[in-house]
């Protein structure tokens, strides 16, 4: 999609830096309005000429962004397609899974007006370091756009396909080590998910918007939390809400809060890598810090936190789960349950932007 001859040659989503090549696949757990839709990032077998998916999946997502920004669809499609239509995600679409023991799982929740592909720099980096990441596309009207099937569909395999790759990914998920991560409104989702689902072992909230959370939630969250904030987005009231979970005099390694100097709210999604300096500054997609430096700081801090609380050695040595191996049937049920918890309960409706 888009014109590959645009003046964007010096821009692009940075490739992951970990020891593993990264693959991605889209999954719908139930194809109806009630199903869960997500993009899965995972360590994959590296091979040449791998197909890399478009960053924006289809023009309907341009329309959704236009509606969210309250601008004309036709004009915005031309602008968005020129600026962003040629970019690819740095992951191999439907690549074979790399067999390397069981991987810890991270469920990623996008911000208001975003969707499943917009945080690929973060998700791909985690996958390159040995995590399986499920980037959920929320269906509560907080995504710019999404889709589902109205009629009853039957799952079918294309010629030459088997169900082995999907089963491989399920069998390779360490469901004793699951974290939740999100940006902005997705950061609030992290807190609510930790409150309601004990199977999440820890959470990372990127520049969290705390306003949607009920007061009673704060006392019910028991798991470790890491807040990573931008310099320009946060305000006193929002920080005070975070302080209910991270007291200022706390020396515990369970709860931490940091701010990356020179960053803005959009330093976490991929937009920050895909515009020049002057457009990025005007649209508040870039801060004073180099976007690559900012995302590296965010990713390294996140990986250190996940290593501490999920027992994950970033060089590939996995600790044994204390609860032992789950039976596969129970494991699949737990995965579905956890992914469904990522579908927010706030503003839940059965209508969609497109």
BALOBA-1460 file (C-alpha; in Angstrom, 3 decimals):
// residues 354
<rec num="1" residu="x" x="0.000" y="0.000" z="0.000"/>
<rec num="2" residu="x" x="1.285" y="3.417" z="-0.839"/>
<rec num="3" residu="x" x="4.018" y="4.723" z="-3.086"/>
<rec num="4" residu="x" x="7.417" y="3.284" z="-2.323"/>
<rec num="5" residu="x" x="9.078" y="6.128" z="-4.253"/>
<rec num="6" residu="x" x="8.083" y="8.770" z="-1.696"/>
<rec num="7" residu="x" x="10.700" y="10.849" z="0.106"/>
<rec num="8" residu="x" x="10.688" y="8.542" z="3.153"/>
<rec num="9" residu="x" x="13.819" y="6.550" z="2.348"/>
<rec num="10" residu="x" x="15.720" y="7.815" z="5.411"/>
<rec num="11" residu="x" x="12.826" y="7.032" z="7.745"/>
<rec num="12" residu="x" x="11.460" y="3.736" z="9.021"/>
<rec num="13" residu="x" x="10.645" y="1.582" z="12.007"/>
<rec num="14" residu="x" x="13.945" y="0.438" z="13.544"/>
<rec num="15" residu="x" x="14.691" y="-3.283" z="13.364"/>
<rec num="16" residu="x" x="14.814" y="-5.294" z="16.558"/>
<rec num="17" residu="x" x="18.215" y="-5.708" z="18.207"/>
<rec num="18" residu="x" x="17.843" y="-9.029" z="20.010"/>
<rec num="19" residu="x" x="19.443" y="-12.353" z="19.054"/>
<rec num="20" residu="x" x="16.249" y="-13.744" z="17.462"/>
<rec num="21" residu="x" x="14.641" y="-12.949" z="14.134"/>
<rec num="22" residu="x" x="11.040" y="-11.761" z="14.560"/>
<rec num="23" residu="x" x="7.883" y="-13.125" z="12.982"/>
<rec num="24" residu="x" x="4.298" y="-11.944" z="13.275"/>
<rec num="25" residu="x" x="0.815" y="-13.297" z="12.584"/>
<rec num="26" residu="x" x="-2.716" y="-11.988" z="13.007"/>
<rec num="27" residu="x" x="-5.198" y="-14.057" z="15.024"/>
<rec num="28" residu="x" x="-8.908" y="-13.854" z="15.733"/>
<rec num="29" residu="x" x="-10.132" y="-15.921" z="18.647"/>
<rec num="30" residu="x" x="-13.738" y="-16.259" z="17.398"/>
<rec num="31" residu="x" x="-14.432" y="-14.277" z="14.233"/>
<rec num="32" residu="x" x="-17.507" y="-12.480" z="15.576"/>
<rec num="33" residu="x" x="-17.998" y="-9.218" z="17.437"/>
<rec num="34" residu="x" x="-17.323" y="-11.012" z="20.726"/>
<rec num="35" residu="x" x="-13.971" y="-12.402" z="19.622"/>
<rec num="36" residu="x" x="-10.468" y="-11.191" z="20.456"/>
<rec num="37" residu="x" x="-8.255" y="-9.871" z="17.654"/>
<rec num="38" residu="x" x="-4.499" y="-9.466" z="18.043"/>
<rec num="39" residu="x" x="-1.168" y="-9.493" z="16.258"/>
<rec num="40" residu="x" x="1.283" y="-11.999" z="17.658"/>
<rec num="41" residu="x" x="5.028" y="-11.244" z="17.569"/>
<rec num="42" residu="x" x="7.385" y="-14.153" z="18.253"/>
<rec num="43" residu="x" x="10.947" y="-15.434" z="17.744"/>
<rec num="44" residu="x" x="11.089" y="-16.997" z="14.290"/>
<rec num="45" residu="x" x="13.361" y="-18.896" z="11.953"/>
<rec num="46" residu="x" x="15.318" y="-16.366" z="9.901"/>
<rec num="47" residu="x" x="15.164" y="-16.672" z="6.134"/>
<rec num="48" residu="x" x="15.830" y="-14.429" z="3.140"/>
<rec num="49" residu="x" x="13.081" y="-12.611" z="1.220"/>
<rec num="50" residu="x" x="10.661" y="-12.830" z="4.125"/>
<rec num="51" residu="x" x="7.424" y="-10.917" z="3.529"/>
<rec num="52" residu="x" x="7.130" y="-7.876" z="5.798"/>
<rec num="53" residu="x" x="3.580" y="-6.626" z="6.416"/>
<rec num="54" residu="x" x="2.371" y="-3.092" z="5.764"/>
<rec num="55" residu="x" x="2.484" y="-0.899" z="8.845"/>
<rec num="56" residu="x" x="-1.071" y="0.307" z="8.129"/>
<rec num="57" residu="x" x="-3.061" y="-2.863" z="7.286"/>
<rec num="58" residu="x" x="-5.648" y="-1.250" z="4.967"/>
<rec num="59" residu="x" x="-7.146" y="2.107" z="3.961"/>
<rec num="60" residu="x" x="-9.976" y="1.628" z="6.470"/>
<rec num="61" residu="x" x="-7.441" y="2.278" z="9.214"/>
<rec num="62" residu="x" x="-6.582" y="5.612" z="7.562"/>
<rec num="63" residu="x" x="-10.310" y="6.412" z="7.687"/>
<rec num="64" residu="x" x="-10.408" y="5.466" z="11.356"/>
<rec num="65" residu="x" x="-7.478" y="7.751" z="12.146"/>
<rec num="66" residu="x" x="-9.213" y="10.564" z="10.223"/>
<rec num="67" residu="x" x="-12.423" y="10.076" z="12.198"/>
<rec num="68" residu="x" x="-10.506" y="10.017" z="15.469"/>
<rec num="69" residu="x" x="-8.732" y="13.263" z="14.527"/>
<rec num="70" residu="x" x="-11.997" y="14.745" z="13.175"/>
<rec num="71" residu="x" x="-10.614" y="15.503" z="9.706"/>
<rec num="72" residu="x" x="-11.867" y="14.747" z="6.191"/>
<rec num="73" residu="x" x="-11.451" y="11.104" z="5.174"/>
<rec num="74" residu="x" x="-10.580" y="11.728" z="1.532"/>
<rec num="75" residu="x" x="-7.934" y="14.342" z="2.263"/>
<rec num="76" residu="x" x="-6.504" y="12.399" z="5.171"/>
<rec num="77" residu="x" x="-6.174" y="9.230" z="3.100"/>
<rec num="78" residu="x" x="-4.006" y="11.106" z="0.595"/>
<rec num="79" residu="x" x="-1.867" y="12.642" z="3.337"/>
<rec num="80" residu="x" x="-1.547" y="9.488" z="5.449"/>
<rec num="81" residu="x" x="-0.844" y="7.310" z="2.432"/>
<rec num="82" residu="x" x="1.892" y="9.698" z="1.269"/>
<rec num="83" residu="x" x="3.487" y="9.971" z="4.698"/>
<rec num="84" residu="x" x="3.053" y="6.404" z="5.967"/>
<rec num="85" residu="x" x="1.772" y="4.128" z="3.190"/>
<rec num="86" residu="x" x="5.138" y="2.725" z="2.128"/>
<rec num="87" residu="x" x="6.367" y="1.644" z="5.553"/>
<rec num="88" residu="x" x="6.719" y="-1.981" z="6.595"/>
<rec num="89" residu="x" x="6.828" y="-3.617" z="10.004"/>
<rec num="90" residu="x" x="10.262" y="-5.122" z="10.825"/>
<rec num="91" residu="x" x="8.952" y="-8.672" z="11.203"/>
<rec num="92" residu="x" x="8.386" y="-11.611" z="8.853"/>
<rec num="93" residu="x" x="4.704" y="-12.293" z="8.249"/>
<rec num="94" residu="x" x="3.639" y="-15.838" z="9.206"/>
<rec num="95" residu="x" x="7.254" y="-16.957" z="9.538"/>
<rec num="96" residu="x" x="8.012" y="-20.382" z="11.084"/>
<rec num="97" residu="x" x="8.275" y="-20.294" z="14.856"/>
<rec num="98" residu="x" x="11.771" y="-20.812" z="16.276"/>
<rec num="99" residu="x" x="11.816" y="-23.750" z="18.672"/>
<rec num="100" residu="x" x="13.669" y="-22.520" z="21.753"/>
<rec num="101" residu="x" x="11.792" y="-23.796" z="24.787"/>
<rec num="102" residu="x" x="8.820" y="-22.034" z="26.321"/>
<rec num="103" residu="x" x="8.710" y="-18.244" z="25.999"/>
<rec num="104" residu="x" x="7.171" y="-15.780" z="28.478"/>
<rec num="105" residu="x" x="4.146" y="-13.873" z="27.177"/>
<rec num="106" residu="x" x="3.410" y="-10.123" z="27.098"/>
<rec num="107" residu="x" x="-0.090" y="-8.824" z="26.292"/>
<rec num="108" residu="x" x="0.157" y="-5.286" z="24.836"/>
<rec num="109" residu="x" x="-2.724" y="-2.783" z="25.041"/>
<rec num="110" residu="x" x="-2.709" y="0.168" z="22.617"/>
<rec num="111" residu="x" x="-3.675" y="3.757" z="23.389"/>
<rec num="112" residu="x" x="-6.841" y="5.649" z="22.469"/>
<rec num="113" residu="x" x="-7.213" y="5.942" z="18.691"/>
<rec num="114" residu="x" x="-4.475" y="3.403" z="17.936"/>
<rec num="115" residu="x" x="-4.625" y="-0.251" z="16.803"/>
<rec num="116" residu="x" x="-2.642" y="-3.481" z="16.813"/>
<rec num="117" residu="x" x="0.220" y="-2.477" z="14.473"/>
<rec num="118" residu="x" x="1.239" y="0.948" z="15.818"/>
<rec num="119" residu="x" x="3.685" y="-0.239" z="18.505"/>
<rec num="120" residu="x" x="5.712" y="-2.629" z="16.371"/>
<rec num="121" residu="x" x="9.115" y="-1.222" z="17.437"/>
<rec num="122" residu="x" x="8.407" y="-2.173" z="21.058"/>
<rec num="123" residu="x" x="6.674" y="-5.482" z="20.315"/>
<rec num="124" residu="x" x="9.302" y="-6.636" z="17.821"/>
<rec num="125" residu="x" x="12.144" y="-5.819" z="20.230"/>
<rec num="126" residu="x" x="10.534" y="-7.898" z="22.979"/>
<rec num="127" residu="x" x="10.040" y="-10.785" z="20.544"/>
<rec num="128" residu="x" x="13.666" y="-10.577" z="19.430"/>
<rec num="129" residu="x" x="14.651" y="-11.013" z="23.088"/>
<rec num="130" residu="x" x="12.660" y="-14.238" z="23.457"/>
<rec num="131" residu="x" x="9.130" y="-13.083" z="24.368"/>
<rec num="132" residu="x" x="5.848" y="-13.839" z="22.638"/>
<rec num="133" residu="x" x="3.847" y="-10.597" z="22.413"/>
<rec num="134" residu="x" x="0.106" y="-10.380" z="21.758"/>
<rec num="135" residu="x" x="-0.712" y="-6.833" z="20.576"/>
<rec num="136" residu="x" x="-4.486" y="-6.649" z="21.085"/>
<rec num="137" residu="x" x="-6.748" y="-4.541" z="18.856"/>
<rec num="138" residu="x" x="-9.494" y="-3.415" z="21.219"/>
<rec num="139" residu="x" x="-13.132" y="-3.531" z="20.135"/>
<rec num="140" residu="x" x="-14.604" y="-1.044" z="22.608"/>
<rec num="141" residu="x" x="-14.348" y="1.980" z="20.274"/>
<rec num="142" residu="x" x="-10.940" y="2.935" z="21.696"/>
<rec num="143" residu="x" x="-9.220" y="1.716" z="18.495"/>
<rec num="144" residu="x" x="-9.254" y="3.987" z="15.443"/>
<rec num="145" residu="x" x="-10.640" y="1.024" z="13.496"/>
<rec num="146" residu="x" x="-11.057" y="-2.717" z="13.671"/>
<rec num="147" residu="x" x="-12.998" y="-5.412" z="11.861"/>
<rec num="148" residu="x" x="-14.844" y="-8.665" z="12.445"/>
<rec num="149" residu="x" x="-17.128" y="-11.015" z="10.519"/>
<rec num="150" residu="x" x="-20.898" y="-10.511" z="10.609"/>
<rec num="151" residu="x" x="-21.792" y="-13.999" z="9.449"/>
<rec num="152" residu="x" x="-20.873" y="-17.383" z="10.784"/>
<rec num="153" residu="x" x="-17.542" y="-18.440" z="9.347"/>
<rec num="154" residu="x" x="-15.702" y="-21.714" z="9.256"/>
<rec num="155" residu="x" x="-11.974" y="-21.769" z="9.762"/>
<rec num="156" residu="x" x="-10.255" y="-23.272" z="6.758"/>
<rec num="157" residu="x" x="-6.671" y="-23.837" z="5.783"/>
<rec num="158" residu="x" x="-5.173" y="-22.550" z="2.576"/>
<rec num="159" residu="x" x="-3.572" y="-25.072" z="0.171"/>
<rec num="160" residu="x" x="-0.348" y="-26.347" z="1.648"/>
<rec num="161" residu="x" x="-1.070" y="-24.998" z="5.138"/>
<rec num="162" residu="x" x="-1.416" y="-26.990" z="8.329"/>
<rec num="163" residu="x" x="-2.477" y="-26.061" z="11.831"/>
<rec num="164" residu="x" x="1.002" y="-26.988" z="13.107"/>
<rec num="165" residu="x" x="2.401" y="-23.394" z="13.179"/>
<rec num="166" residu="x" x="-0.445" y="-22.135" z="15.384"/>
<rec num="167" residu="x" x="-0.223" y="-25.172" z="17.674"/>
<rec num="168" residu="x" x="3.526" y="-24.585" z="17.836"/>
<rec num="169" residu="x" x="3.006" y="-21.056" z="19.131"/>
<rec num="170" residu="x" x="0.455" y="-22.202" z="21.708"/>
<rec num="171" residu="x" x="2.697" y="-25.018" z="22.928"/>
<rec num="172" residu="x" x="5.631" y="-22.608" z="23.205"/>
<rec num="173" residu="x" x="3.926" y="-20.071" z="25.477"/>
<rec num="174" residu="x" x="5.007" y="-20.207" z="29.104"/>
<rec num="175" residu="x" x="1.649" y="-19.456" z="30.707"/>
<rec num="176" residu="x" x="3.216" y="-19.291" z="34.149"/>
<rec num="177" residu="x" x="5.045" y="-16.116" z="33.083"/>
<rec num="178" residu="x" x="2.663" y="-13.535" z="31.648"/>
<rec num="179" residu="x" x="2.916" y="-9.739" z="31.838"/>
<rec num="180" residu="x" x="0.668" y="-6.938" z="30.606"/>
<rec num="181" residu="x" x="1.971" y="-3.762" z="28.993"/>
<rec num="182" residu="x" x="0.268" y="-0.726" z="27.461"/>
<rec num="183" residu="x" x="0.496" y="2.928" z="26.445"/>
<rec num="184" residu="x" x="-1.696" y="5.858" z="27.529"/>
<rec num="185" residu="x" x="-5.278" y="4.509" z="27.801"/>
<rec num="186" residu="x" x="-3.585" y="1.124" z="27.453"/>
<rec num="187" residu="x" x="-1.538" y="2.050" z="30.534"/>
<rec num="188" residu="x" x="-4.781" y="2.404" z="32.489"/>
<rec num="189" residu="x" x="-5.800" y="-0.971" z="31.076"/>
<rec num="190" residu="x" x="-2.592" y="-2.416" z="32.553"/>
<rec num="191" residu="x" x="-3.663" y="-1.333" z="36.048"/>
<rec num="192" residu="x" x="-7.204" y="-2.651" z="35.645"/>
<rec num="193" residu="x" x="-5.951" y="-5.936" z="34.184"/>
<rec num="194" residu="x" x="-3.574" y="-6.462" z="37.130"/>
<rec num="195" residu="x" x="-6.461" y="-5.758" z="39.498"/>
<rec num="196" residu="x" x="-8.782" y="-8.285" z="37.863"/>
<rec num="197" residu="x" x="-6.467" y="-11.071" z="36.668"/>
<rec num="198" residu="x" x="-3.914" y="-12.575" z="39.052"/>
<rec num="199" residu="x" x="-2.302" y="-14.566" z="36.234"/>
<rec num="200" residu="x" x="-0.589" y="-11.381" z="35.103"/>
<rec num="201" residu="x" x="2.662" y="-11.446" z="37.099"/>
<rec num="202" residu="x" x="3.583" y="-7.790" z="36.506"/>
<rec num="203" residu="x" x="2.702" y="-4.766" z="34.407"/>
<rec num="204" residu="x" x="4.426" y="-1.945" z="32.502"/>
<rec num="205" residu="x" x="2.482" y="1.276" z="31.933"/>
<rec num="206" residu="x" x="3.924" y="3.604" z="29.287"/>
<rec num="207" residu="x" x="2.879" y="7.234" z="29.852"/>
<rec num="208" residu="x" x="-0.335" y="6.005" z="31.466"/>
<rec num="209" residu="x" x="-3.525" y="8.086" z="31.419"/>
<rec num="210" residu="x" x="-4.948" y="7.373" z="34.867"/>
<rec num="211" residu="x" x="-8.263" y="9.248" z="34.650"/>
<rec num="212" residu="x" x="-10.413" y="6.256" z="33.515"/>
<rec num="213" residu="x" x="-9.541" y="4.245" z="36.644"/>
<rec num="214" residu="x" x="-11.884" y="3.953" z="39.630"/>
<rec num="215" residu="x" x="-10.415" y="4.941" z="42.988"/>
<rec num="216" residu="x" x="-11.003" y="1.533" z="44.562"/>
<rec num="217" residu="x" x="-8.757" y="-0.210" z="42.021"/>
<rec num="218" residu="x" x="-5.509" y="1.152" z="43.498"/>
<rec num="219" residu="x" x="-5.706" y="-0.807" z="46.746"/>
<rec num="220" residu="x" x="-6.516" y="-4.059" z="44.951"/>
<rec num="221" residu="x" x="-3.431" y="-4.210" z="42.729"/>
<rec num="222" residu="x" x="-0.794" y="-6.469" z="44.295"/>
<rec num="223" residu="x" x="1.626" y="-7.208" z="41.439"/>
<rec num="224" residu="x" x="4.821" y="-5.319" z="40.518"/>
<rec num="225" residu="x" x="4.256" y="-2.228" z="38.321"/>
<rec num="226" residu="x" x="6.674" y="-0.118" z="36.290"/>
<rec num="227" residu="x" x="5.606" y="3.342" z="35.083"/>
<rec num="228" residu="x" x="7.709" y="4.750" z="32.211"/>
<rec num="229" residu="x" x="6.646" y="8.354" z="31.539"/>
<rec num="230" residu="x" x="7.397" y="10.983" z="28.923"/>
<rec num="231" residu="x" x="8.566" y="14.417" z="30.029"/>
<rec num="232" residu="x" x="5.891" y="16.488" z="28.260"/>
<rec num="233" residu="x" x="2.624" y="14.563" z="28.756"/>
<rec num="234" residu="x" x="2.331" y="14.132" z="32.497"/>
<rec num="235" residu="x" x="0.703" y="16.574" z="34.920"/>
<rec num="236" residu="x" x="0.431" y="16.755" z="38.714"/>
<rec num="237" residu="x" x="-2.966" y="15.075" z="39.047"/>
<rec num="238" residu="x" x="-1.941" y="12.128" z="36.869"/>
<rec num="239" residu="x" x="1.336" y="11.663" z="38.759"/>
<rec num="240" residu="x" x="-0.537" y="11.799" z="42.069"/>
<rec num="241" residu="x" x="-2.714" y="8.920" z="40.863"/>
<rec num="242" residu="x" x="0.407" y="6.911" z="39.998"/>
<rec num="243" residu="x" x="1.832" y="7.708" z="43.429"/>
<rec num="244" residu="x" x="-1.029" y="5.764" z="44.982"/>
<rec num="245" residu="x" x="0.640" y="2.720" z="43.453"/>
<rec num="246" residu="x" x="4.263" y="3.920" z="43.722"/>
<rec num="247" residu="x" x="4.789" y="5.939" z="46.948"/>
<rec num="248" residu="x" x="7.554" y="8.584" z="46.573"/>
<rec num="249" residu="x" x="9.541" y="7.145" z="49.505"/>
<rec num="250" residu="x" x="9.301" y="3.569" z="48.236"/>
<rec num="251" residu="x" x="12.593" y="1.716" z="47.831"/>
<rec num="252" residu="x" x="10.923" y="-1.509" z="46.734"/>
<rec num="253" residu="x" x="11.931" y="-3.144" z="43.467"/>
<rec num="254" residu="x" x="8.268" y="-4.115" z="43.010"/>
<rec num="255" residu="x" x="7.027" y="-0.623" z="42.070"/>
<rec num="256" residu="x" x="9.021" y="1.912" z="40.046"/>
<rec num="257" residu="x" x="8.434" y="5.134" z="38.113"/>
<rec num="258" residu="x" x="10.862" y="6.801" z="35.683"/>
<rec num="259" residu="x" x="10.665" y="9.693" z="33.219"/>
<rec num="260" residu="x" x="12.624" y="9.789" z="29.955"/>
<rec num="261" residu="x" x="13.804" y="13.379" z="29.456"/>
<rec num="262" residu="x" x="13.115" y="15.005" z="26.105"/>
<rec num="263" residu="x" x="10.223" y="12.711" z="25.203"/>
<rec num="264" residu="x" x="6.577" y="13.388" z="24.306"/>
<rec num="265" residu="x" x="3.462" y="11.236" z="24.538"/>
<rec num="266" residu="x" x="3.964" y="9.951" z="20.982"/>
<rec num="267" residu="x" x="7.561" y="8.858" z="21.617"/>
<rec num="268" residu="x" x="6.255" y="5.321" z="22.267"/>
<rec num="269" residu="x" x="4.188" y="4.511" z="19.117"/>
<rec num="270" residu="x" x="5.907" y="4.045" z="15.753"/>
<rec num="271" residu="x" x="4.777" y="7.439" z="14.384"/>
<rec num="272" residu="x" x="7.832" y="9.031" z="15.965"/>
<rec num="273" residu="x" x="10.145" y="7.180" z="13.522"/>
<rec num="274" residu="x" x="8.168" y="7.943" z="10.381"/>
<rec num="275" residu="x" x="8.147" y="11.721" z="10.069"/>
<rec num="276" residu="x" x="10.880" y="14.293" z="9.544"/>
<rec num="277" residu="x" x="11.895" y="16.633" z="12.330"/>
<rec num="278" residu="x" x="9.742" y="19.642" z="11.472"/>
<rec num="279" residu="x" x="6.560" y="17.637" z="10.743"/>
<rec num="280" residu="x" x="7.221" y="15.509" z="13.817"/>
<rec num="281" residu="x" x="7.625" y="18.563" z="16.044"/>
<rec num="282" residu="x" x="4.530" y="20.317" z="14.623"/>
<rec num="283" residu="x" x="2.376" y="17.197" z="15.094"/>
<rec num="284" residu="x" x="3.996" y="16.488" z="18.492"/>
<rec num="285" residu="x" x="5.214" y="13.091" z="17.319"/>
<rec num="286" residu="x" x="8.829" y="13.813" z="18.273"/>
<rec num="287" residu="x" x="10.472" y="15.232" z="21.359"/>
<rec num="288" residu="x" x="13.881" y="16.802" z="21.843"/>
<rec num="289" residu="x" x="15.578" y="13.428" z="22.237"/>
<rec num="290" residu="x" x="16.473" y="11.217" z="19.272"/>
<rec num="291" residu="x" x="13.507" y="8.803" z="18.824"/>
<rec num="292" residu="x" x="15.826" y="5.801" z="18.547"/>
<rec num="293" residu="x" x="17.571" y="6.698" z="21.803"/>
<rec num="294" residu="x" x="14.204" y="7.169" z="23.518"/>
<rec num="295" residu="x" x="12.818" y="3.802" z="22.413"/>
<rec num="296" residu="x" x="16.084" y="2.059" z="23.306"/>
<rec num="297" residu="x" x="15.875" y="3.470" z="26.845"/>
<rec num="298" residu="x" x="12.244" y="2.387" z="27.109"/>
<rec num="299" residu="x" x="12.927" y="-1.118" z="25.773"/>
<rec num="300" residu="x" x="16.015" y="-1.739" z="27.912"/>
<rec num="301" residu="x" x="14.221" y="-0.594" z="31.072"/>
<rec num="302" residu="x" x="11.202" y="-2.755" z="30.206"/>
<rec num="303" residu="x" x="13.357" y="-5.817" z="29.529"/>
<rec num="304" residu="x" x="15.210" y="-5.415" z="32.834"/>
<rec num="305" residu="x" x="11.903" y="-5.192" z="34.701"/>
<rec num="306" residu="x" x="10.480" y="-8.241" z="32.906"/>
<rec num="307" residu="x" x="13.667" y="-10.201" z="33.562"/>
<rec num="308" residu="x" x="13.410" y="-9.463" z="37.286"/>
<rec num="309" residu="x" x="9.741" y="-10.327" z="37.668"/>
<rec num="310" residu="x" x="9.228" y="-13.092" z="35.111"/>
<rec num="311" residu="x" x="12.523" y="-14.821" z="35.784"/>
<rec num="312" residu="x" x="13.518" y="-14.454" z="32.152"/>
<rec num="313" residu="x" x="17.189" y="-14.568" z="31.233"/>
<rec num="314" residu="x" x="17.555" y="-12.368" z="28.157"/>
<rec num="315" residu="x" x="20.210" y="-14.706" z="26.787"/>
<rec num="316" residu="x" x="17.735" y="-17.540" z="26.493"/>
<rec num="317" residu="x" x="18.053" y="-19.478" z="29.772"/>
<rec num="318" residu="x" x="14.557" y="-20.091" z="31.113"/>
<rec num="319" residu="x" x="13.781" y="-20.793" z="34.771"/>
<rec num="320" residu="x" x="11.442" y="-23.655" z="35.668"/>
<rec num="321" residu="x" x="7.917" y="-22.547" z="36.528"/>
<rec num="322" residu="x" x="7.285" y="-23.196" z="40.224"/>
<rec num="323" residu="x" x="3.780" y="-24.440" z="39.539"/>
<rec num="324" residu="x" x="5.021" y="-27.016" z="37.070"/>
<rec num="325" residu="x" x="3.930" y="-27.526" z="33.485"/>
<rec num="326" residu="x" x="0.303" y="-26.811" z="32.724"/>
<rec num="327" residu="x" x="-1.705" y="-29.345" z="30.788"/>
<rec num="328" residu="x" x="-2.192" y="-28.079" z="27.236"/>
<rec num="329" residu="x" x="-5.987" y="-27.838" z="27.499"/>
<rec num="330" residu="x" x="-5.751" y="-25.741" z="30.672"/>
<rec num="331" residu="x" x="-3.011" y="-23.638" z="29.097"/>
<rec num="332" residu="x" x="-5.133" y="-22.752" z="26.074"/>
<rec num="333" residu="x" x="-8.092" y="-21.867" z="28.285"/>
<rec num="334" residu="x" x="-5.891" y="-19.596" z="30.404"/>
<rec num="335" residu="x" x="-4.444" y="-17.891" z="27.329"/>
<rec num="336" residu="x" x="-7.924" y="-17.198" z="25.965"/>
<rec num="337" residu="x" x="-9.038" y="-15.917" z="29.361"/>
<rec num="338" residu="x" x="-6.069" y="-13.569" z="29.665"/>
<rec num="339" residu="x" x="-6.447" y="-12.233" z="26.141"/>
<rec num="340" residu="x" x="-10.114" y="-11.587" z="26.805"/>
<rec num="341" residu="x" x="-9.210" y="-9.678" z="29.959"/>
<rec num="342" residu="x" x="-7.229" y="-7.367" z="27.711"/>
<rec num="343" residu="x" x="-10.532" y="-6.389" z="26.080"/>
<rec num="344" residu="x" x="-11.437" y="-3.410" z="28.266"/>
<rec num="345" residu="x" x="-14.650" y="-3.293" z="30.244"/>
<rec num="346" residu="x" x="-14.709" y="0.538" z="30.000"/>
<rec num="347" residu="x" x="-17.116" y="1.938" z="27.361"/>
<rec num="348" residu="x" x="-17.826" y="-1.564" z="26.062"/>
<rec num="349" residu="x" x="-20.072" y="-1.343" z="22.982"/>
<rec num="350" residu="x" x="-20.786" y="-3.357" z="19.863"/>
<rec num="351" residu="x" x="-20.160" y="-0.674" z="17.255"/>
<rec num="352" residu="x" x="-16.990" y="0.144" z="15.399"/>
<rec num="353" residu="x" x="-15.046" y="2.887" z="13.680"/>
<rec num="354" residu="x" x="-13.855" y="2.161" z="10.177"/>
